[in-house]
Amino acid sequence: MTEKWKLRQDPEYQRKVSDFVSREVIYCVSSLIHELASKPDLSYDSCSFGELYHDILSQPDYESDDPDAYHEALEHWIITDWLADKLEAKGEMVNKDVLGLTIWVVLHQVKP
């Protein structure tokens, strides 16, 4: 068993991770974003949710050697602004104004 694995099994470590997630990750809104995106006539601030959702889906995957690879939005989470700043610094996709909410878009690489 590796040292990293042992650390993850430690009850104190698990409590700290749980506290962090409880404080910084508010709620999963994947179903809501998907539903809003499926309404072509619904828009907010001159941008339709469908365009927002499909713009995310059509982003090419620049980290892949496969020119046809792209990202797919796997999950959408309401998060704190502090966590959003940290995730953006790591290259994660975050939108800080979706109806006043900060949304982290968890992407999944797709290779056709």
C-alpha positions in Angstrom: 0.0 0.0 0.0 1.5 3.4 -1.0 1.9 6.2 1.4 -0.6 8.3 -0.5 -3.2 5.5 -0.2 -2.6 5.2 3.5 -3.1 8.9 4.0 -6.5 8.7 2.2 -7.6 6.0 4.6 -6.8 8.1 7.6 -10.0 9.2 9.4 -8.7 12.7 10.1 -7.8 13.2 6.4 -11.2 12.0 5.3 -12.9 14.4 7.8 -10.9 17.4 6.5 -11.8 16.5 2.9 -15.4 16.1 3.8 -15.4 19.5 5.6 -13.7 21.1 2.6 -16.3 19.7 0.1 -19.2 20.6 2.4 -17.9 24.2 2.6 -16.9 24.8 -1.0 -19.1 22.6 -3.2 -22.7 23.7 -2.9 -24.9 21.5 -5.1 -24.9 19.5 -8.3 -27.0 21.2 -11.0 -26.3 19.0 -14.0 -29.9 18.2 -14.6 -30.9 21.8 -14.3 -28.3 23.0 -16.8 -29.2 20.2 -19.2 -32.9 21.0 -18.9 -32.3 24.8 -19.4 -30.1 24.0 -22.5 -32.9 21.9 -24.0 -35.2 25.0 -24.1 -34.2 26.8 -27.4 -36.3 29.9 -26.7 -35.1 30.4 -23.1 -32.3 33.0 -22.8 -30.5 35.0 -20.2 -28.6 38.2 -20.7 -28.6 37.8 -24.6 -27.2 34.2 -24.4 -29.4 31.2 -24.7 -28.7 28.3 -22.3 -28.5 26.0 -25.4 -25.7 28.1 -26.8 -23.9 28.1 -23.5 -24.2 24.3 -23.1 -23.3 23.5 -26.7 -20.4 25.9 -26.7 -19.0 23.9 -23.8 -19.6 20.6 -25.6 -17.9 21.8 -28.8 -14.6 22.9 -27.3 -11.8 20.9 -28.9 -9.5 19.0 -26.7 -6.1 20.7 -27.0 -4.4 18.2 -24.7 -5.1 15.3 -27.0 -3.1 14.2 -30.0 -6.3 13.2 -31.7 -7.6 16.2 -33.7 -11.2 14.8 -33.4 -11.2 14.6 -29.7 -13.4 17.1 -27.8 -14.7 17.7 -24.3 -18.2 16.8 -23.1 -19.8 18.5 -20.1 -20.1 15.6 -17.6 -21.3 17.5 -14.5 -22.2 21.0 -13.4 -21.7 22.1 -9.8 -22.5 25.3 -7.9 -19.3 26.2 -6.0 -17.9 29.1 -4.0 -16.0 31.9 -5.7 -12.9 31.0 -3.7 -12.9 27.4 -5.2 -13.8 28.8 -8.6 -10.6 30.9 -8.6 -8.5 27.9 -7.5 -10.1 25.7 -10.2 -9.6 28.3 -12.9 -5.9 28.6 -12.0 -5.7 24.8 -12.6 -7.3 25.2 -16.0 -10.8 23.9 -15.1 -13.8 25.4 -16.8 -15.8 27.7 -14.5 -18.6 30.2 -15.3 -18.9 32.8 -12.6 -22.3 34.2 -13.8 -25.0 31.7 -14.7 -28.1 33.4 -13.3 -25.8 34.8 -10.5 -24.4 31.4 -9.7 -20.8 30.2 -10.0 -20.8 26.9 -11.9 -17.9 24.5 -12.3 -18.2 22.4 -15.5 -16.6 19.0 -15.1 -15.4 18.0 -18.5 -14.8 14.5 -19.9 -12.6 13.9 -22.9 -14.3 12.2 -25.8 -12.5 10.5 -28.7 -14.8 9.6 -31.5 
